């Protein structure tokens, strides 16, 4: 396993508040980044804002402020919200920052030097919402309306520089075929492959009609069209084409770009093509998650139906942040669409309370009552039930690592909960309260207490990336100081020693007054 890990979110348009969609992507990345950090990998987690282009220009005009002012207002809000939600990003890039603009200018010049840029004339259809040119065939297919928002497409004709995308189609197809995890989930991979095989035009990469962008180094009447400007953030933030490229050297290629499925094509075709032209390695994985939908349509700022920042804040205040994080990853398998409902959220919250919280609580109570909080041995031949719980405890670290590796995140967050569920069943079946009544069964009682404590401890350790506050609180109740983990990941998976003393517990997920 590589000792470094680099993960990115898309850079968000700072033309409005963060909402459930952007929170979703960012929380996914945060959980995955935290897992890899916990495993001892040097991790770099990048997010940021995409500030140039028509979309921003228009939103600024509507708000009656210059584009940079609007961008700054919302970029600051994004930053503040990520801090508020405990997001552990290592950097936040704004595409209007000099470090980005300077690198993009150099990157564009390199594409020119490679012979991959030529001047042509662009005429066609444009989806303003998506900032995307649409081919004639596709436009016709959707009755000249946006596939995403349903709004009418606009007609454009202007001189434009083109990037020789067509040159890279064959190598990209080959790369995707040879690397089954380059695009995940598999359904998305097939989608990209069949679209690629249908043929791809060269890509218009500059605009004259737009002033809010980075001027082309070779022809400043044009500005860089948004996708080159945006996608390159993943390397400019690492210092590519700057005086200090050490981060780029250390962290590139990215382990995973997490994106919404709306921007799959850009990340799996345009971006690799640019990288190939620049002679840079391709990212290892592009992982596309599903949409939060309302009534079958993508929920969003422009389409409506999206859970707002205010609603998210209200929920976090009423319940807690960790339960929201859990629910976002628990709600559906990675890649599938999701529909928000408070009832579904409450189901996840209750699962945490009734399975995880309850398991911790009853285990602490029992060991407190029967053994003064001190962990005893497993000193008799384990029963089948004991053995099955032992096996589950042993299996969890590798099962967890595999789930995170494959980005099976619903699995990753539920595996520890399943261990707690099994432990609850084990406690029910072994009935410690009646074992306690019979002095001849003292060794059996020790075993039940011992295994229950080890199981809930392991479940909690496994949940640190998902429930950073609650898991540590539970671990402390178990009498372990999380600071003692130090930097050695092996420490995490050590079992508690005999004679270990737990503390008293209080519910991790207190019942909510309705
Ligand atoms: N700026 C571009 C991305 C450039 S990346 C080099 C962009 N920005 S965006 O703000 O419109 O959306 C970014 C991401 O927000 C989406 O890819 C997705 O990850 C997330 N989502 C926005 N709305 C969403 C839903 N309704 N559901 C799930 N995720 C959504 O596109």
Boltz pocket constraint, residues with backbone or C-beta under 6 A from the ligand:
constraints:
  - pocket:
      binder: B
      contacts: [[A, 9], [A, 10], [A, 11], [A, 12], [A, 13], [A, 20], [A, 21], [A, 22], [A, 24], [A, 25], [A, 50], [A, 227], [A, 230], [A, 231], [A, 232], [A, 233], [A, 258], [A, 259], [A, 260], [A, 261], [A, 262], [A, 263], [A, 290], [A, 291], [A, 292], [A, 293], [A, 298], [A, 299], [A, 300], [A, 306]]
      max_distance: 6.0
